[in-house]
């Protein structure tokens, strides 16, 4: 006969004493919890980000769409003040997703978010999330995130019918995302987009691994240095370029080193011929090639970027 443990739910302030000083900073460095729950690849942009006379708790970016995600936290039960802030921050940052986190939601606030999801043009989607900290007997606490308000159709929406080519891109990247998530645990993303590229979190702020189709009928896999600070991107690129021979030896082939002096970002990439309009056999070949090289980029560049970061400390 099984002896079951007793499940206990803890208050948030018993783990994080203060919402602003403790919970928000912790969540900002642990966005993978939200990423997994929402099926996104979230990367931190900033905390306590000013919007007029107010401060947004967390500004993040969904790497899959390169669009803003705002996160507003609140201890206790939802109130009108925070509802107004969520809407203000979503507008101020032209957010793709607005997330309101609270210990409980009043019925009228659930209705308000449902109304916004139903009545808006769907360029912004609103989520209500209840965080629960639980223990079994004397175990370590564990965090669970409950989605209590979600858009009716939690998907990427377009204002017009996507083109046939856009549909091909979405289908291709959906296959790529599913394989990278389910077989390689490479990402938390779950939804392909109507676009010719997809970016994945590297675990380093401002750096992403990307798979792309280019305008000249090529396909590309890359490590992309896209921090908002140009000098940071160029510095990291230059430091890696100094050990170019070692990096390429680890990778097993020559790479394209694209500093992109006239742009904020830089990239290191590998290319092959390939178009989304190719036949099914070629598309399968491109998919396998992208998977192989995304895994290789992560294996090789994680090591070298960590070495540079440790040297700089």
N, C-alpha and C positions, 0 to 999 in steps of 0.2 A: 504494500500500500504506500502511495506517495505522500510524503510530508511536504505540503506546499508552504512556501514562505509568505509572509504578509507584505502586501504592496502598500507602500506609503507614498503620498504625494507631498512634496515640500514646497513651501512658498519660495518665490524667486529671491526675495531678499534674505533668505536663510543661506543661500549660496553666493549671490552677488548682492552685497549689502545695499549698494546704491545703484539706481538705474543708469544715471548719467556717468558716474565715475567708475562703475564696475561692469555692469551688464553690457552697455553699449561698446566699450573698448574690447571686451571679450568677444562679443559677437562679430565685431569688425575684423578680428583676426581668425575667426572660425566660420567664415561664410560658407564653408563646405556643407554645413548642416542645412542651410537654406537652399544651396545649390542642389543637394540631393533630393530634398523634398519637392522642389519646383521643377526639377529637370533642366537646370540651367548651369552655365559656367559663369559664376559671379566673381568679379575681381574688384577689390576695394579701390575707390577713388579718393575718399576722404571721410573724416568724421567731424561732426559739429561744423558743417558747411553752411556758411551764411546765405540766407535768402531774405533780403530786406533786413528787417530788424529781428528776424528769427534765425534759429540754427537747426538745420536738419541733422538728425542723429547720424545716419550713414548714407553716403552716396556711393553706389556701386555701378559697375558696367556689366551687362550681359555680353560676354565675348562672342557668342554666337550671332548676335545681331548688331553688336557695337552700339547699343543704345543704353540710356541711363535707367537705373533702378534706384528708387528712393525707399528708405527703410526708416520708419518712425516707431520708436519703442515707448511703451508706457506700462508702469506698474499699476496693478489694480484694475478697476473696471473702466471701460472706455468712456470718454466724455466729449462734449461738443468742441472744447478747445483743441483737442488732438485731431478730431475730424477736420476742423478747419485747417490745421497745420498740414495734414496729409494732402489735402487738395491744393493748398498753397505751394507746397514743396514739389508736388507733381507738375504743376504749371511752371514753377520757377526753373525747373531742370528739364522741361520737356520730356518727362519720364515715359518710358515704355511700360514699366511696371511700378505700381505703388503698393508698398507692403506696410500694413499697420499691425504691430505686434502688441498684444495686451493680454493680461491674465484672464480676462473675461470680457465678452462683448454684450452690451445692451442690445435689446431687440431692435430699437430704433436705429442703432448704428449699423447693425447687420442689414437692415432694410435700406439704409442710405447707400452702403457700398454696393448692394445688389442693384439698386436703382442706377447708380453711376455706371456699373458694368452694362446694364441693359440699355440705358439712354445715351451713353456717350458714343462717339464715332469709332470706338474700339481701338483708337491709337494708343490709349492708355488703359491698362487693366489693373483692377484693384483686388488686393488680397487681404483677408483678415486671418491672422495666425495667433493661436494660443500656445505658448510654450509651457510644457509641463516637466517638472523635475521629479523623478520617481526613484524609489529605493525598494529593494526586496530585502526585508530584515535589515541586516547591517552592511549591505553591499554598498559599493560606490554609487553615487547618484548618476542617473542617466537622463539626458535631455530628449524629450519628444516634442515635435512640432505638429500641431493639429491645424489643418486647413479648415477653417470654419466659414470663410467666404471666398469663393473663387468665381471667375467669370463663367458664364453659361457654357461657352465654348473655349476652353483654355487652349488656345492655339495661336499661331501667327496669323493675323488678319490683314487683309489688303482692302483698300477702298474700291478697287476695281478687279475684274477677273484677271488673274495672272496669265501671261503669255504661255504658249506651249513650251518655249525654251525655259521659262522660269519654272514651270512644272517639272521639267526634266532635271533641273538643278536641285529642286526640293527632293525629288525621289532619290537622286544619287546621294545627296548628303544625308538623307534619312538612313540609307543603308550604311553609310560610313559611320555615322554617329552610333547607330545600334551596335555595330560590330565593335567599335572602340570602347563602348560602355560595357557591353555584356561579356565580351571575350577577353578584353585587355584591361578593364577597369581604368581606362585612360581619361574618362570624362563623366560628368553627371548629366550632360545634355541629353535631351530626349526628342527635340523637335527640329527637323530640318527647316530651312528657310528658302524663300524664293529668291535666291541670290547665288552668284557664281563662286562663292568662297565660304569657308567656315573657319573660325578661330577657336582654339582650345586653350584653357588655362595651363600655364607652365608651372605654377606654384610660386613664381616670382612676379612681383608687382610690375606692371608695364611691359611684360614679355609674354608673348603668346606663340603657340605653334599653329601654323595655318596650312590649309589645303585649298588650292585655288585652280580655277580655269582662267587663262589669260585671253586677251583679245586676239592674239596671234596664233590661236589654235595650239596652245601648249597647256600643260598642267604643271603646277608648282607645289612643292612642299617647302615650308620655310620656318625659321625662327624669326619672329618679328618683334623688333624693339620699338614699341609704340607708346612709351611713357609720354605724358603731357609735357615733360621737360626735354627739349631737344638736346641740351648738353649732356643729359644723362644717357640718352640713346647713343649719341655719338661716342661718348667715353667708353661705354661698355663694348660697342662694336670695335673701337680701336684697340682695346685691350685684348679682345679675342683675335683680332687680326694679327697682333704681335705673336701669337702662338698658332698661326694659321696652319703651319705644317703639322703640328701635333694634333690639331683638331681634325684635319683631313685624314691623317693616318688613322685616328680612332674611327672616323666615319667610313673609311674604306674607299673614298673617291674624292675627286676635286669638287669644290662647291663654288657657287657664285656669291661673291662678297660685294654687296650692293649698299654702299654707304648712303646714297641718296642725299647728297650735300644740299640740294635745293629744297629738301623736305624735312619735316620734323623727325620722321621715323627712319629706321635703317632695317635691312634684312640680310640674312644669309640663307641661300636657297639652293634647291636642286630642281632641274626641269626635265621634262620629256615631252614628246609630241602627244597630243591628245585633245579632243574636243568633245563637248557634251553631245554633239550631233553624230558621233561615231556609232558604229553598230554595237549590238549587245556584247559581242565577244571582246571588242576593244574597251568598252566601258568596264567590263569585269576586270580586264587587265589593268586599267587605270586605277580602279578601286584597290586592287591588291597592291599596286605600286605605292599608292598614297599611304595605305595602312603600314606597309613595311617601313617607309621612310619617316612617317610620323613617330613610330616607335623608336627608330634609330636616332632621330633628332632629340627626342627626350632623353634617351640613354646617354648620348654623347654630350649634349649641351648642359644638362643638369649638373654633371660633374664639373665642367669647366666654369660655368657661371658661379657655382658654389665656391670653387677655388679662388675666383676673383673677389667674391664677396668676403671670404675669410681673410684674404690678404689685405683688403682695404680696412678691416676692423682694427 
